[in-house]
Amino acid sequence: MLKIFLFITLSGLSLQGMPQSTVSQVLQEIEKNNPHIQAQQSYLEAQKLGFRAENNLADPEVEWEKSFSSEEGKPYEVLVSQSFDFPSAYLYKKQIKNQQIANLSNQFAQIRQEVLLQSELICLELIYRNKQKKALETRVENAQKLADFFEKRLQEGDANILETNKIKMLLLNTTNQLAFIQNKILRLEKDLQMQNGGSRIDLSLENYPIIDVEKEAEQILDKALQSDPYLNQLRSKQEIASTETSLVKSNSLPTLSIGYRYINSDIMKEAHGMKLGISIPLWENKHKVKQAKLLEQFRKEEVSLGKMQKESEYEKLFQRFLSLQVSLSNYQDVFVKKDYDRLLQKALQYGEISGIEYLMESIYYYESFDTYLETEHEYYLTKAKIGRYLL
């Protein structure tokens, strides 16, 4: 089903690479100042050092032994030794170290993408709320003029108290809606400031950032899956599990040790020698190879499952995007090409409709326009989630 769906061409898909300079600058500032990103960078460096230390040789051993007896001599002995794994083990340990360090970059990339996407979504909601604010400011202004107009007509006897009170109620409701949106904008700006490490960001966003890209959905999906940090982590874990299987097999080979021995006593005087040792792992690694192979198989299946989940997630996003694209286009045909609000005012002015009719038509118009703004917002949110691999 997904493959059939992916052949649909998304004409004019505006992938959110944040081309608008103001939003792009916001994301750049947040990337530099976000405390979560900064903490992850420090954690990344600490983990790298930890992985590098894991491939060091075992510490050398120094032994000193002295005998106490009634006989002459009372010898003492010094032994210095160093143990080694089988040489191939160090090769696999180095590969695992490099793979683990590379996977740390995938973990950081996921944290970075999540922070920037969250910040981007806040920016998009700010744009949405600013559009609402602008519309409500116009409505409050019009409602105030209308209330004054009907108050004057009421005093002149050309309007009734019912019409006048309904207009006043419209003014009150619209004013309260505007106050709510203004408070919402302040909270969103505060959220964006927190994303920026507490530093204030001065911006006024009223238009969604748009970049037109004509690509097939299948190409977009392929790039998204290839660059997805979560899937890259799963792939890295699969590679690590494969190398660990080879390491466990190598650990089944003997461990070697070499040392220097010095003996001194009144009888033997001084004696020097070497120590050679071998440890044969007969029981220590029992079942470990089987365990490593099972873990490797689990990681392989985990990658397949993760890819299926991501494909399903993107399929749902594409389906929602296409649905919103149609709805938004229909709304734009109504609200962009036709000025219903102005026509209603002219109809009232020339007496073609009554105050109550104007009020009911205005409420219907405002509700429809609010739905249009909400649809537009959801449309750009969906595009941002589809294009998050560009962040």
N, C-alpha and C positions, 0 to 999 in steps of 0.2 A: 504493500500500500504506500509505504514511504517513497519508494523509488518512482512509483507512478506520479505521486504528488510532487516530487522534486523536479519533474520536467517542466513544471509551470514556471514561466519566466516572470520575474518580479520587475516590471518596468517602473523605473523611477523610485526604486527602493532607496530610501535615505538612511544609509547606515550611519550610526551615531559615532563618527570619528571626531565629534565635537569641532567642526570646522569654523564655527562662529568664534571670533577671537576672544570675546568676553568669557564665554563658557570654557574655552580651551585654556585660557589663562587661569581661571578658577581651579581647574583640574591640575594644572602644573603647580600652582601654589600648594594645593592640598597634598600632592605627591611629595613635596619637599617638607611640609610642616606636619603632616598627620602623625600623631604619636604612635598609632598602631603600626604604621609602616616603619617608622624609625626603630621601634622596639624589635620588629621582625628582622631588620637589618643587623642589629646587634646580636640577636639570637642566632642568625645565620652564620655570622663570623665565629661565634663561640662553638657552634656545632661543627663547623669546618675544622677547627683546631682539635676538637674531640675525635673526629674521624681520622685525622692525620696521626694522632697519637696511638690509635688502635693497631697500627701496622708496625710499631716499634718492636725491636727484639726484646725477649724476656730479660729481666735484670740479672746481672752476673751474681754469683754466690761466692761468699768468702767464709771459710770455716777454719776455726782454730781449735786444736785439741791438745790437751796436756794430761799426761798420766802421772798419778801419785802412787808411789809404792816405797817399801822399805829397802828395795834393791837399788843398786846404783843405776844410774842412767836417767831415769825420770824424763823420758823423751816428750817432745811436743811436735805438733804437726800443723802445717798450714796448707789449705787447699783452696785454690781459686778455680772456678769452673763457669762455663757458659753453655746453655742449652740452645738447640736450634730445632725448629720444625723442619720437615722435609722441604727442600728448596721450592717445589712447585706451590706450596701453601702460601709463600710470600707473594708470588705472582697473582694468585687469586685474591689475596687480601688487598693488594694494591688496586686490582680491578674493582673490588667491592667499595673500597674507599672512594675512588673516583666516581663511581656510580651514585654513592650516597651523597657526595658533595653536589653532583649534578642535580639530584632530586631535591636538594635543599633549595635550589634556584626555582624549581617548579612550585614548591610550597610557598616561597616568597611571592612568585608570580600570581598565585591564587589569592593570597592576602591582598596584594596590590590591586588586582582586578576587582575584588569584592569592594574594597574601599572606594576606588574610583567610580565603579558602577553605582554604588550607593550615593556618592556625591553627585553623580550625573543625574540620577533620578530626583534628587532634591532640587537640582537646578531646573529640571523639567517641570516639577510641581510648582516651583516659584514662577515660572513662565505662565503656567496655567492659572495660578492665583492672581498674578498681575493682570492677565486678560480679564478674569472675573472682576477684579477691582475696577479696571477701566470701564467695563460695561456697567457695573453698579453705580459708579460715579455719574455716568450719563443718565442712568435711570433715576437716581436721586434728584439730579438737576431737573429732569423732565417732570418728575412727580411733584417737585416743589412748585414749578411753574403752573402745573395743572391744578394743584391745591389752591394756589393763589387765585387762579382763574375762576375756579368754581366757588371760592369764598366770595369773590366779587360778584359773581352771577347770583349767588344765594342772597346777598344783600340787596341786589337789584330785583330779586324775585324771579329770575330766569332759570333757577336751578332749585332742586329740592334738597332737603337735609340728608336724605339717604345717599344720593349721589356724592354729596360733599364728604360725608363720613367715610364712604368707601374709598374715595381718593386719599383722604387723610390716612386711612389704614394702609393703603398701598405705600404711601410715603414712609410711614413708620416701619413697616416690614422691610422695605428696601434699605432704609437707613441702618436697621439692625443687621441685615445681611452684609452690608458694606463694612460695618464695624467688626463682624465676625471674620471676614476675609482679611481685613487689615491685621487683626491679631494673629491669624494663621500665617500671614507673610512674615510677621516678626518672629514667630516660632521657627519657621523654616530658615530664616536668616541666621537664627541662633544655632540651629542644627548644622548649618553650613560652616559657621564659625567654629563649632566644636570639631568638625571634620578637619578644619585647618589649624588644629592645635591651639585654639583659643584666640587666634589672630583674626581681627575683623576683616571681612571681605566687602569692599564697596562695589556693588553692581546693581544694575537695573535691567532685568531681562523681561522682555515683552514678546519677543518673536522666537519661535523654535529654530534651532540651527538646522539647516537643510543642506545635504549634498546628494545630488542625483547620481546613482550608480546603477547601470543596467547589467545585471548578472543573473545567471540561472541560479535557482535555489540550491541545486545540487553543488555548484561551485562554492557557494557561500557556506553550505553545510560542511563540505570537505575541509575548507580552511578553518572553520570554527572547531571541528573535531581534532584537526591536526595541532592547533594552537591552544586547545583547552588545557589549562594547568592541572585540573583534576585528573583528566585522562592521562596526561603526561606523567603524573605521579604514579598512576597505576602501571603504566608501561615501564617506568623506572623500577618499580618494585618487582615486576616480573623479571626484568634483567638481573636485578640483585639476587632474586631467589634462584635463578639459573646458575649464577656464579657461585652462590653459597652451596649449591648441590655439589659443584666441582670441588669446592674447598673442603666440604665434609668428607668426600672421597679421598682427598689428599691427606686429610688428618688421620685417615686409617693407616697411613704409612708410618714407619718408625720415626721416633724423635731422637735426635743425636745430641750428645753433650761432649765437650772437650775441656780439659782443665790442666792446671799445673799444680804439682804436689812438692812440698818441701818438708823434710824430716830432720830433726836435730836431737841428739842425745849424747850423753857422756861416753856411751859405748860405741854407737854408730857414727859419732861425729855428725857429719852432714850428708844428706842424700837428697837428690833432686829426681823428679820424674814427671810423667804425664799421666793424665787420666782420660780414658775414652769410655763413653757409655752409650747405650742404645736402649730406648724404651719401646716395647712392642705393644701397641694398643689392642689387646685381646678383648677386653670387655667395655672399656670406656666409651667407645663409639658405636656400641651395639644399638641397632634400630635408628641411628641418626641419619643414615643415608636414605632410608625409607621415609623418614619424617621430612627430610629436605625435599625429596621428590614430590611428596604430597603437597607441601607448601608451594612448590613451583607450579604444580597443576592448579592449585587454588588461585594463585596470582594470575595465571593465564585466563581462567574462567572469569575472574574479577574484571579483567580488562574487557572481555567480551560483553559482560553484563553492563559495565559502566558505559560502553559505547552504545549499547541498545537503549539505555536510559536517556543518554544525551540526544540520540536521534529522535526518540519519542518526545523529549522536551522541545527540541527545535521544530519538530513537525507541528506540535500544538501552537507554538509561537507563530509559525508561518500561516497556519490556518486562521488564527486570530487576526494576524496582520492583514490577510486578504479580505476577511470579513469587515474589518474596520476601514480598510481602504475604500470599499464600496460604500459603506455608510457615510464616511467622511465626504466622499465625492458628492453624494446626494445632498448632504447638508450644505456643502459649499455652493451648489447650484441655487439653493434657496437664499442663503444669507449673504453670499458674496455678490451675486449678480442682481439680487432684488432687495430694495430697501423698504421692507415692510413697516418698520418703525416710523419712518418718515411719512409713508403713505397713510398710516393710521392717524398721525397728527394732522395731516392735511384734511383727511375726511372729517375729523372732529371740528377742525377750524371752520370748514365750510358747511357744517351742520348735516353732513351726510349720515353720521352715526351719532347716537346719544352718548352721554358720559358713561353710562353703565356698559353699553356696547364696546366703547373704547377700552374701558377697564378690563372686561372679559377677554377681548382680543389681545390686549397688552400682556395680560397674565399668560395666555396661551403662547404668545410670541416669546416672552421671556423664558418660559419653561423649555420651549423648543431650542432657544438659543443656548441655554445652559446645558442642555443635552448635547448640543453641537460642540461646545467647548470641552465637555467631558469626553466625548468621542475622540476629539482631536488630541486630547491629553493621553488617552489610552493608546491611540495610534502611535504617538511618539515614544511612549514608554515601551511599547512592544518592539519598536525599531531599535531602541537603545539596548534592550535585552538580546535581540538578535545580533547586533553589532558589537557586543561587549568584547569580542576577541580582538577588536581594533584598539582597545584601550591600552 
